[in-house]
Amino acid sequence: MPLSPPFPFPSLPKRDRIPILLALIGVSVLAWAYVVYLWAKMPAMAVGAPGMTIQMQSWMPADFGFMFLMWAIMMVGMMLPSVAPMTLLYAGMVRKAERQGTPMAPTMAFVSGYLAMWCVFSVGATLAQWVLHEAAMLSPMMMANNQTLGGALFMLAGVYQLTPWKTVCLDHCRSPAHFIAENWRPGASGAFRLGLHHGAFCLGCCWALMGLLFVGGVMNLLWIAVIAIFVFVEKVLPVVDWSLRLGWFAGIGLLLSGIGMLVMAP
């Protein structure tokens, strides 16, 4: 059975809250800077002719490693801001424990577990990109050049938005105190597992949306930003009537977009 935290959830003093937020923002900015750097290094034809098919040889191991690094850093930039509420709550517990003489694992252990889950996702995303690359289904901007594939990905994301699995995962992400109370474990390994577990629910919320990167372009900065902003808003909004409808409307819109693409596919 899950253990409960040994004390109530405290609020984090401002002098502690600001450095943690600055650290999260700083790491996210560095990740985004790396993505922008990669985008700037894209060949000129990738920007000028996004519908062209990539004419490249099969990936070497170094290519796989480079693409994994790209995905992992991009996930850090996209997902780290949305874990701020959970991170601040955990940090408040750490500070309270220190004052009571019962030290807890540092906040970094929790954040490391969260990011580790997104590294696992990055392996899967890299494998998917490799398969699409080998099938010549990606443009130079790493965008699906097959309208049927694009429509299918839109429909998948739209349908998943409307499923109870999405709702369950989102509920966990929106209720950090409840999540920690159910899943807290002592020690550094417990903090890492807590972050890993939270990352799994976060991944459960967002995996289908991340698949849309192959539709708009993995190196399309605007598309990346739109998905990141939607994920952030969906996860951190208070649970009120209109915020609950946000995911429903998004799902319907994605589903209709996918159907439209499939209908117009050659």
Buried (B, 14 or more C-beta within 10 A) or exposed (E): EEEEBEEEBBEBEEEBBEEBBEBBEEBBEEBBEBBEEBBEEEEEBBEEEBEEEBEEEEBEEEBBEBBBBBBBBBBBBBBBBBBBBBBBBBBBBBBBBEEEEEEBBBBBBBBBBBBEBBBBBBEEBBEBBBEBBEEEBBBBBBBBBBBEBBBBBBBBBBBBBBEEEBBEBBBBBBBBEEBBBEBBBBEBEBBBBBBBBBBBBBBBBBBBBBBBBBBBBBBBBEBBBEBBEBBBEBBBBEEEEEBEEBBEEBBEEBBEBBBEBBEEEE
